[in-house]
Amino acid sequence: MKATILTPGEPAPDFELADVHGKPVRLSDFRGKKTVVLAFLRGFM
């Protein structure tokens, strides 16, 4: 996958990740509806 550099104010490219229940969710599902915050957790031990 090629890295993409975004400039402030530019829309994020669409992507898909699994939610906490394993169901696929796309960023585009929320476009224009809600604010999305994506957090990358390193783990918790």
PDB file with SEQRES, HELIX, SHEET and CRYST1 records, atoms N, CA, C and O in Angstrom:
SEQRES   1 A   45  MET LYS ALA THR ILE LEU THR PRO GLY GLU PRO ALA PRO          
SEQRES   2 A   45  ASP PHE GLU LEU ALA ASP VAL HIS GLY LYS PRO VAL ARG          
SEQRES   3 A   45  LEU SER ASP PHE ARG GLY LYS LYS THR VAL VAL LEU ALA          
SEQRES   4 A   45  PHE LEU ARG GLY PHE MET                                      
HELIX    1 AA1 LEU A   27  ASP A   29  5                                   3    
SHEET    1 AA1 2 GLU A  16  ALA A  18  0                                        
SHEET    2 AA1 2 PRO A  24  ARG A  26 -1                                        
CRYST1    1.000    1.000    1.000  90.00  90.00  90.00 P 1           1          
ATOM      1  N   MET A   1       0.842  -1.170   0.000  1.00  0.00           N  
ATOM      2  CA  MET A   1       0.000   0.000   0.000  1.00  0.00           C  
ATOM      3  C   MET A   1       0.893   1.241   0.000  1.00  0.00           C  
ATOM      4  O   MET A   1       1.835   1.336   0.787  1.00  0.00           O  
ATOM      5  N   LYS A   2       0.599   2.164  -0.864  1.00  0.00           N  
ATOM      6  CA  LYS A   2       1.374   3.390  -0.971  1.00  0.00           C  
ATOM      7  C   LYS A   2       0.859   4.428   0.027  1.00  0.00           C  
ATOM      8  O   LYS A   2      -0.347   4.646   0.138  1.00  0.00           O  
ATOM      9  N   ALA A   3       1.782   5.066   0.750  1.00  0.00           N  
ATOM     10  CA  ALA A   3       1.411   6.109   1.708  1.00  0.00           C  
ATOM     11  C   ALA A   3       0.933   7.354   0.964  1.00  0.00           C  
ATOM     12  O   ALA A   3       1.476   7.713  -0.081  1.00  0.00           O  
ATOM     13  N   THR A   4      -0.075   7.997   1.510  1.00  0.00           N  
ATOM     14  CA  THR A   4      -0.619   9.220   0.941  1.00  0.00           C  
ATOM     15  C   THR A   4      -0.486  10.337   1.962  1.00  0.00           C  
ATOM     16  O   THR A   4      -0.877  10.175   3.118  1.00  0.00           O  
ATOM     17  N   ILE A   5       0.057  11.456   1.546  1.00  0.00           N  
ATOM     18  CA  ILE A   5       0.172  12.609   2.433  1.00  0.00           C  
ATOM     19  C   ILE A   5      -0.995  13.538   2.145  1.00  0.00           C  
ATOM     20  O   ILE A   5      -1.216  13.953   1.007  1.00  0.00           O  
ATOM     21  N   LEU A   6      -1.737  13.857   3.198  1.00  0.00           N  
ATOM     22  CA  LEU A   6      -2.882  14.747   3.062  1.00  0.00           C  
ATOM     23  C   LEU A   6      -2.522  16.132   3.557  1.00  0.00           C  
ATOM     24  O   LEU A   6      -1.681  16.292   4.442  1.00  0.00           O  
ATOM     25  N   THR A   7      -3.157  17.117   2.984  1.00  0.00           N  
ATOM     26  CA  THR A   7      -2.984  18.481   3.462  1.00  0.00           C  
ATOM     27  C   THR A   7      -4.187  18.823   4.347  1.00  0.00           C  
ATOM     28  O   THR A   7      -5.262  18.253   4.159  1.00  0.00           O  
ATOM     29  N   PRO A   8      -4.029  19.731   5.296  1.00  0.00           N  
ATOM     30  CA  PRO A   8      -5.152  20.103   6.166  1.00  0.00           C  
ATOM     31  C   PRO A   8      -6.371  20.524   5.359  1.00  0.00           C  
ATOM     32  O   PRO A   8      -6.269  21.303   4.412  1.00  0.00           O  
ATOM     33  N   GLY A   9      -7.529  19.993   5.752  1.00  0.00           N  
ATOM     34  CA  GLY A   9      -8.778  20.316   5.077  1.00  0.00           C  
ATOM     35  C   GLY A   9      -9.123  19.389   3.931  1.00  0.00           C  
ATOM     36  O   GLY A   9     -10.242  19.429   3.419  1.00  0.00           O  
ATOM     37  N   GLU A  10      -8.183  18.557   3.520  1.00  0.00           N  
ATOM     38  CA  GLU A  10      -8.419  17.618   2.420  1.00  0.00           C  
ATOM     39  C   GLU A  10      -9.171  16.385   2.955  1.00  0.00           C  
ATOM     40  O   GLU A  10      -8.822  15.880   4.022  1.00  0.00           O  
ATOM     41  N   PRO A  11     -10.187  15.896   2.243  1.00  0.00           N  
ATOM     42  CA  PRO A  11     -10.905  14.704   2.706  1.00  0.00           C  
ATOM     43  C   PRO A  11      -9.987  13.483   2.757  1.00  0.00           C  
ATOM     44  O   PRO A  11      -9.120  13.311   1.899  1.00  0.00           O  
ATOM     45  N   ALA A  12     -10.183  12.654   3.755  1.00  0.00           N  
ATOM     46  CA  ALA A  12      -9.406  11.410   3.880  1.00  0.00           C  
ATOM     47  C   ALA A  12      -9.868  10.417   2.820  1.00  0.00           C  
ATOM     48  O   ALA A  12     -11.046  10.401   2.462  1.00  0.00           O  
ATOM     49  N   PRO A  13      -8.966   9.596   2.320  1.00  0.00           N  
ATOM     50  CA  PRO A  13      -9.377   8.567   1.365  1.00  0.00           C  
ATOM     51  C   PRO A  13     -10.243   7.516   2.069  1.00  0.00           C  
ATOM     52  O   PRO A  13     -10.098   7.297   3.272  1.00  0.00           O  
ATOM     53  N   ASP A  14     -11.121   6.884   1.337  1.00  0.00           N  
ATOM     54  CA  ASP A  14     -11.990   5.871   1.919  1.00  0.00           C  
ATOM     55  C   ASP A  14     -11.169   4.641   2.298  1.00  0.00           C  
ATOM     56  O   ASP A  14     -10.225   4.274   1.598  1.00  0.00           O  
ATOM     57  N   PHE A  15     -11.536   4.014   3.403  1.00  0.00           N  
ATOM     58  CA  PHE A  15     -10.900   2.766   3.824  1.00  0.00           C  
ATOM     59  C   PHE A  15     -11.918   1.967   4.628  1.00  0.00           C  
ATOM     60  O   PHE A  15     -12.959   2.485   5.033  1.00  0.00           O  
ATOM     61  N   GLU A  16     -11.596   0.698   4.850  1.00  0.00           N  
ATOM     62  CA  GLU A  16     -12.484  -0.191   5.589  1.00  0.00           C  
ATOM     63  C   GLU A  16     -11.705  -0.868   6.701  1.00  0.00           C  
ATOM     64  O   GLU A  16     -10.589  -1.345   6.491  1.00  0.00           O  
ATOM     65  N   LEU A  17     -12.308  -0.908   7.898  1.00  0.00           N  
ATOM     66  CA  LEU A  17     -11.739  -1.603   9.055  1.00  0.00           C  
ATOM     67  C   LEU A  17     -12.856  -2.370   9.747  1.00  0.00           C  
ATOM     68  O   LEU A  17     -14.035  -2.092   9.528  1.00  0.00           O  
ATOM     69  N   ALA A  18     -12.489  -3.329  10.578  1.00  0.00           N  
ATOM     70  CA  ALA A  18     -13.480  -4.071  11.352  1.00  0.00           C  
ATOM     71  C   ALA A  18     -13.770  -3.310  12.648  1.00  0.00           C  
ATOM     72  O   ALA A  18     -12.865  -2.756  13.271  1.00  0.00           O  
ATOM     73  N   ASP A  19     -15.054  -3.293  13.044  1.00  0.00           N  
ATOM     74  CA  ASP A  19     -15.404  -2.674  14.325  1.00  0.00           C  
ATOM     75  C   ASP A  19     -15.103  -3.663  15.449  1.00  0.00           C  
ATOM     76  O   ASP A  19     -14.545  -4.730  15.194  1.00  0.00           O  
ATOM     77  N   VAL A  20     -15.463  -3.329  16.678  1.00  0.00           N  
ATOM     78  CA  VAL A  20     -15.142  -4.190  17.821  1.00  0.00           C  
ATOM     79  C   VAL A  20     -15.856  -5.539  17.765  1.00  0.00           C  
ATOM     80  O   VAL A  20     -15.490  -6.465  18.488  1.00  0.00           O  
ATOM     81  N   HIS A  21     -16.868  -5.653  16.914  1.00  0.00           N  
ATOM     82  CA  HIS A  21     -17.600  -6.909  16.764  1.00  0.00           C  
ATOM     83  C   HIS A  21     -17.170  -7.679  15.507  1.00  0.00           C  
ATOM     84  O   HIS A  21     -17.738  -8.723  15.188  1.00  0.00           O  
ATOM     85  N   GLY A  22     -16.164  -7.155  14.800  1.00  0.00           N  
ATOM     86  CA  GLY A  22     -15.662  -7.810  13.596  1.00  0.00           C  
ATOM     87  C   GLY A  22     -16.415  -7.447  12.331  1.00  0.00           C  
ATOM     88  O   GLY A  22     -16.097  -7.962  11.259  1.00  0.00           O  
ATOM     89  N   LYS A  23     -17.414  -6.567  12.430  1.00  0.00           N  
ATOM     90  CA  LYS A  23     -18.207  -6.157  11.267  1.00  0.00           C  
ATOM     91  C   LYS A  23     -17.434  -5.087  10.488  1.00  0.00           C  
ATOM     92  O   LYS A  23     -16.940  -4.133  11.088  1.00  0.00           O  
ATOM     93  N   PRO A  24     -17.320  -5.229   9.162  1.00  0.00           N  
ATOM     94  CA  PRO A  24     -16.604  -4.218   8.381  1.00  0.00           C  
ATOM     95  C   PRO A  24     -17.348  -2.883   8.346  1.00  0.00           C  
ATOM     96  O   PRO A  24     -18.566  -2.833   8.173  1.00  0.00           O  
ATOM     97  N   VAL A  25     -16.586  -1.813   8.513  1.00  0.00           N  
ATOM     98  CA  VAL A  25     -17.131  -0.459   8.495  1.00  0.00           C  
ATOM     99  C   VAL A  25     -16.253   0.388   7.582  1.00  0.00           C  
ATOM    100  O   VAL A  25     -15.027   0.355   7.691  1.00  0.00           O  
ATOM    101  N   ARG A  26     -16.875   1.142   6.688  1.00  0.00           N  
ATOM    102  CA  ARG A  26     -16.130   2.001   5.766  1.00  0.00           C  
ATOM    103  C   ARG A  26     -16.219   3.449   6.238  1.00  0.00           C  
ATOM    104  O   ARG A  26     -17.234   3.867   6.794  1.00  0.00           O  
ATOM    105  N   LEU A  27     -15.159   4.202   6.014  1.00  0.00           N  
ATOM    106  CA  LEU A  27     -15.161   5.619   6.356  1.00  0.00           C  
ATOM    107  C   LEU A  27     -16.294   6.330   5.625  1.00  0.00           C  
ATOM    108  O   LEU A  27     -16.938   7.215   6.188  1.00  0.00           O  
ATOM    109  N   SER A  28     -16.537   5.953   4.389  1.00  0.00           N  
ATOM    110  CA  SER A  28     -17.582   6.608   3.593  1.00  0.00           C  
ATOM    111  C   SER A  28     -18.981   6.402   4.181  1.00  0.00           C  
ATOM    112  O   SER A  28     -19.902   7.145   3.840  1.00  0.00           O  
ATOM    113  N   ASP A  29     -19.157   5.405   5.060  1.00  0.00           N  
ATOM    114  CA  ASP A  29     -20.448   5.197   5.711  1.00  0.00           C  
ATOM    115  C   ASP A  29     -20.822   6.397   6.583  1.00  0.00           C  
ATOM    116  O   ASP A  29     -22.004   6.628   6.837  1.00  0.00           O  
ATOM    117  N   PHE A  30     -19.827   7.163   7.045  1.00  0.00           N  
ATOM    118  CA  PHE A  30     -20.057   8.274   7.963  1.00  0.00           C  
ATOM    119  C   PHE A  30     -19.904   9.644   7.311  1.00  0.00           C  
ATOM    120  O   PHE A  30     -20.194  10.660   7.943  1.00  0.00           O  
ATOM    121  N   ARG A  31     -19.459   9.689   6.073  1.00  0.00           N  
ATOM    122  CA  ARG A  31     -19.205  10.967   5.411  1.00  0.00           C  
ATOM    123  C   ARG A  31     -20.459  11.821   5.371  1.00  0.00           C  
ATOM    124  O   ARG A  31     -21.505  11.388   4.888  1.00  0.00           O  
ATOM    125  N   GLY A  32     -20.346  13.035   5.882  1.00  0.00           N  
ATOM    126  CA  GLY A  32     -21.467  13.960   5.904  1.00  0.00           C  
ATOM    127  C   GLY A  32     -22.461  13.713   7.027  1.00  0.00           C  
ATOM    128  O   GLY A  32     -23.448  14.439   7.143  1.00  0.00           O  
ATOM    129  N   LYS A  33     -22.221  12.694   7.865  1.00  0.00           N  
ATOM    130  CA  LYS A  33     -23.167  12.355   8.930  1.00  0.00           C  
ATOM    131  C   LYS A  33     -22.597  12.607  10.321  1.00  0.00           C  
ATOM    132  O   LYS A  33     -23.273  13.181  11.175  1.00  0.00           O  
ATOM    133  N   LYS A  34     -21.369  12.184  10.548  1.00  0.00           N  
ATOM    134  CA  LYS A  34     -20.777  12.249  11.882  1.00  0.00           C  
ATOM    135  C   LYS A  34     -19.302  12.609  11.782  1.00  0.00           C  
ATOM    136  O   LYS A  34     -18.675  12.468  10.733  1.00  0.00           O  
ATOM    137  N   THR A  35     -18.770  13.076  12.903  1.00  0.00           N  
ATOM    138  CA  THR A  35     -17.328  13.285  13.000  1.00  0.00           C  
ATOM    139  C   THR A  35     -16.697  11.945  13.358  1.00  0.00           C  
ATOM    140  O   THR A  35     -17.185  11.247  14.247  1.00  0.00           O  
ATOM    141  N   VAL A  36     -15.622  11.583  12.676  1.00  0.00           N  
ATOM    142  CA  VAL A  36     -14.956  10.306  12.923  1.00  0.00           C  
ATOM    143  C   VAL A  36     -13.608  10.567  13.572  1.00  0.00           C  
ATOM    144  O   VAL A  36     -12.825  11.391  13.099  1.00  0.00           O  
ATOM    145  N   VAL A  37     -13.345   9.853  14.667  1.00  0.00           N  
ATOM    146  CA  VAL A  37     -12.046   9.901  15.334  1.00  0.00           C  
ATOM    147  C   VAL A  37     -11.473   8.500  15.255  1.00  0.00           C  
ATOM    148  O   VAL A  37     -12.108   7.542  15.695  1.00  0.00           O  
ATOM    149  N   LEU A  38     -10.284   8.374  14.703  1.00  0.00           N  
ATOM    150  CA  LEU A  38      -9.627   7.083  14.564  1.00  0.00           C  
ATOM    151  C   LEU A  38      -8.469   7.033  15.540  1.00  0.00           C  
ATOM    152  O   LEU A  38      -7.583   7.886  15.490  1.00  0.00           O  
ATOM    153  N   ALA A  39      -8.460   6.050  16.428  1.00  0.00           N  
ATOM    154  CA  ALA A  39      -7.403   5.923  17.429  1.00  0.00           C  
ATOM    155  C   ALA A  39      -6.671   4.603  17.208  1.00  0.00           C  
ATOM    156  O   ALA A  39      -7.300   3.547  17.137  1.00  0.00           O  
ATOM    157  N   PHE A  40      -5.372   4.660  17.102  1.00  0.00           N  
ATOM    158  CA  PHE A  40      -4.544   3.475  16.973  1.00  0.00           C  
ATOM    159  C   PHE A  40      -3.969   3.152  18.335  1.00  0.00           C  
ATOM    160  O   PHE A  40      -3.146   3.902  18.860  1.00  0.00           O  
ATOM    161  N   LEU A  41      -4.397   2.041  18.913  1.00  0.00           N  
ATOM    162  CA  LEU A  41      -3.938   1.644  20.227  1.00  0.00           C  
ATOM    163  C   LEU A  41      -2.782   0.660  20.088  1.00  0.00           C  
ATOM    164  O   LEU A  41      -2.842  -0.262  19.275  1.00  0.00           O  
ATOM    165  N   ARG A  42      -1.747   0.851  20.871  1.00  0.00           N  
ATOM    166  CA  ARG A  42      -0.571  -0.013  20.795  1.00  0.00           C  
ATOM    167  C   ARG A  42      -0.763  -1.312  21.548  1.00  0.00           C  
ATOM    168  O   ARG A  42       0.028  -2.241  21.382  1.00  0.00           O  
ATOM    169  N   GLY A  43      -1.763  -1.397  22.345  1.00  0.00           N  
ATOM    170  CA  GLY A  43      -2.003  -2.584  23.169  1.00  0.00           C  
ATOM    171  C   GLY A  43      -2.154  -2.169  24.609  1.00  0.00           C  
ATOM    172  O   GLY A  43      -1.844  -1.039  24.985  1.00  0.00           O  
ATOM    173  N   PHE A  44      -2.619  -3.069  25.385  1.00  0.00           N  
ATOM    174  CA  PHE A  44      -2.809  -2.751  26.786  1.00  0.00           C  
ATOM    175  C   PHE A  44      -2.513  -3.998  27.604  1.00  0.00           C  
ATOM    176  O   PHE A  44      -3.293  -4.950  27.625  1.00  0.00           O  
ATOM    177  N   MET A  45      -1.379  -3.970  28.272  1.00  0.00           N  
ATOM    178  CA  MET A  45      -0.950  -5.072  29.137  1.00  0.00           C  
ATOM    179  C   MET A  45      -0.398  -4.525  30.420  1.00  0.00           C  
ATOM    180  O   MET A  45       0.019  -5.292  31.288  1.00  0.00           O  
TER     181      MET A  45                                                      
END                                                                             
